[in-house]
Amino acid sequence: MSMITPSFALPSWCYVISALMQWECEEANVPPKVVFATGNYLVLQDGRRIFDATGGPAVACIGHGNSRVKDAVMRQMDQVSYCHSWFYSNSGAENLARLLVHSTGGAMAKAFVVNSGSEAIESAMKLARQYFLEISPPEPTRARFIAREGSYHGTTIGSLALSGHTGRRRQFEPILPHNITHVPNCNPYRGMLKGEVVEEYVDRLARELDGEFQRFAPKTVCAFVAETVAGAVSSTMKQLISAQLMC
C-alpha cells in the first residue's frame, strides 16, 4: 500500500489515519474486522494492532476493556439489567441522575437519560416546545429554533435539521423541517473581517444572533441551540450569555 508523503512534516498519527483511510477505500466493501480490543488498541482479524486514536465518536475514550467499567456493568446486571422507566425506578438510574444534577453546581435540577446524542437533542426540542404549551398563558406560536452554521447535533430528522453542517444535510434537505434557521458560528480564523479585533468580532456575533431573534414575529422562537463544549463548532461566552438574555 502506497501513501503520498507531503512536503511538510505531519504528526505520526496523520500517517496512520491516512493509511487506514486509503486501505478502507481500496477494500470499501470489506471493512476491517476487529476481533479484540484492549486499552488503546484494536486487534484486527489479520493480527494487526491499530492504535484507536478516536475511540469511535468519543465512545471508548477511557480505553477498551476497562476493568472498573466491566465490574460496574456486571454489578448492575446482577441487580437489575432493565426496567421500564414509565412504571419503575431503580437505584442505578437514580444514582446516575443525582450525579449528573449535582455536577452542574445547582444550574440543573433534573436529568433525562436517553440512549444517544441524537435522541437527547430530539428530546430537548420537544421539551422546549412543551414548556411553552404548559406555561400560563400558553404560547403555542413558539415553534422556531435557531442553531449555528457548521454545527452537528445528530442524524435523526429533527437533530439533522438543527445541524448546520451542509454536507450532512444536503441529500436530505427536501424532508427536513423548515422551522429552523442558522446563524454564523464562532470561528475567528474564518469569520473575522479584515481589521476586526476579537472583541468586535464577538460583539458582531451577538448582534447577529439578536437580529435573528428580531427577524421573526414575537413569541415564535422556541429555543437557541449551541454547544457549550465545542464539538463541531465553538462558542463564545458572550454569545451564549446574549442568547440567555434574549430567551
N, C-alpha and C positions, 0 to 999 in steps of 0.2 A: 504494500500500500504506500503510495507516494503522498507527500504532503508539501504544499508550497511554503517556502521559507521567506518571510518578509525581510525587507532591507533594514528594519529596525528591530530592536530587542523586544521580545514579549515575555511575560511571565510563563513559567513552565506549564501552568495549568491551561493556558491558552492552546498550547500544542496538543495537550491531552484531549481537550474538548473538540478541537478542530479535527483531530484524527478520528475520534469517535463519530463525529457528525458525518465525515466522509465515508467511514465504514458503514454506518447505518443507511446512508443514501445508496451505496452500492448494493446493500442487502435489504432494500426497502421492504420487501415482502416477508423477510425473516428477521425480526428484531432479535437482538442478543438476549439469550435466556439466562436469567440469574437463578442459580441453584442454591446459593448460600450467601449470607451477609453477616458480617461481624464488625463491630466498631465502625471505622470509617470506610470499610472496603466491601465491594460486591464481588462475588466469585461467579464467573460465567461457566456455562456448560462445558466449554473447551478448556477450562482450567485457568484462564486468565483472571487476575485480580485487578479490579478497577477502583481507583480512589473515588469515592462518592462525594464529589465536590458540591452537590446541591442538596442531597437528602430528599430528592423529589422536590415538590414545591414547599420546602421547609417543613416536611412532614417528619423526617427522621433526623432532625438537626442535633439530637443528643447522641446519635450513633445507633447502629443496629445491634439487637440482642442485648440491650441494656438490662442488667440483672435486676435493678430496682424497679424498672417498668414491668418486667415479666412477673416479678414477685407480687407487685401491687395488683396486676391484672388477675393473677391466679387467686389471690385472696378475695378479690371482689367476686369472681366467678364461683368460688366455693360458697360465698354467702348468698348472692343472687346475681344472675347474669343479665336479666332484663325484667322489667315490669312496666306496664303501660302507664305513662305519666298522667293520662286523663283520669285514672282511677286510683293510682297508688303513688306513694313516695318511698324512698329508701335512703339509708344513711350515706351511701356513696354520692348520690345526686345532691343531697342536701349539703354535704361537706364541700363538694366542688363549688356549688353556688355560693356558699358562705365565703370560701377562699377568694372567689372572683370579686364578690362585692367588697370585701374588706381590702382587697388590693387597690381599690380606687380611692382609698382615703376619704370615704364619705361622699364622693361625687356620684356614685351609683347606689341604688337601693335594692335592685332586683337583678337576677340573671336568668336568661332564657337560653337553654343549651340546645343546639341543633347539631347536625352531622357534618356541615361543611360551610365554607365561607359564602358560597352562593346562596345557600338556604338562610344564612344569617342576614344577608342583605335583603333578600325577599321578605323575610320576617320583619326586618326593620322598616321597610317601606310600608308594609301592611299595618304595623303598629302606629307609624306616623299618621297614616290615613285614619285609622280607628280612633286615635286620640282626638282628632278634630270632629269626629262624629259623636264622641262620648261627652265632650265638654258641654257646658250650658251657657249660652245657647250654642247648638252645634254649628259647625262651619263646613257644610258639605261641598262647597265650591273649591275647597283646597284639594287639588288633585295633581298639581305640578311638582316636579322635582328638578333641582339644579345640581349638576355634578361638574366635573372638570375634564377638560380635554386631555387625552392620553391616559386617563385613569383606567384601572382594571378592578372590577367589583364582582365578577363571576361569569358563569357560562350559561345560566338559565336565561329565559327570555327577559324577565324583568331586570335581573342584575346585568345582563349584557347591554340592555338599553341604557342603563345607568352608566355603564362604562363608556369612556370617551376614546377608546383605542380603535381607530378606524379600520385597521387591518383585521381585527377580530370581528368587527361589526359588519363589514362590507357585504358579505353574501346573505346576511340575514336581515338587512335593512327593511325589506318590504313587510316583514312580520313583526318588527319591533314597535312597541308603543311610542306614540309621538307626543307624549306629555312631559318629555324630559329634554332639557337644554344643557349646554355645557359652556363653562367659562374657562379662560386660559389658566393653566396650572403654573405653579411656581418653578420656573426654570431660568435662573439668571443667565446661564450661558447662551441660551437660545432666545430668551424672551426680552432681555433688557434692550432698550433703544440706545442708539449712539448718543453718548454724552450723558446718559441717565445713570444716576448713582443708585445703590441698593435701596436706600430709604425711599427714594422717589419711585422706584420700581414696585416696592411693596405697597406703597400708597396707591399706586395705579391699579394693582390687583384688587385691593379692597374696594376702590371706586367701581371697577368693572363688575365686581360681584354685586355691589349695591345697585348698579344700573340694571343688572339682570333681574333683580327683585322688582325694581320700579317699572320695568318694561311690561309687566303683566298687571292685570287688574288686581285691586286689593283683595286680600284673603283668598288667593288662588294657589299660592305656593305652599306645598306641604312640608318640604324639607330641603336643606342643602346637604349634600353628601360629599365628604372628603376624608382621606386617610390622615389620621393624626400621626401615625407612624408610617413613613414613606414605604410604599410597596412599588407601585408603577410610577407614580409622580409624587413630588414632595409638596409640603405645605409651608406657609409662614404662620407664625403665631398671630400676627396681626390680621391675616386673612381669616383665621379661624375665630378670633375674637370678634371681628367685624360681622361674621356670619352669625355668631351667637347673639350679638346685639340686634341684628336685623330680624332674627327669628323671635 
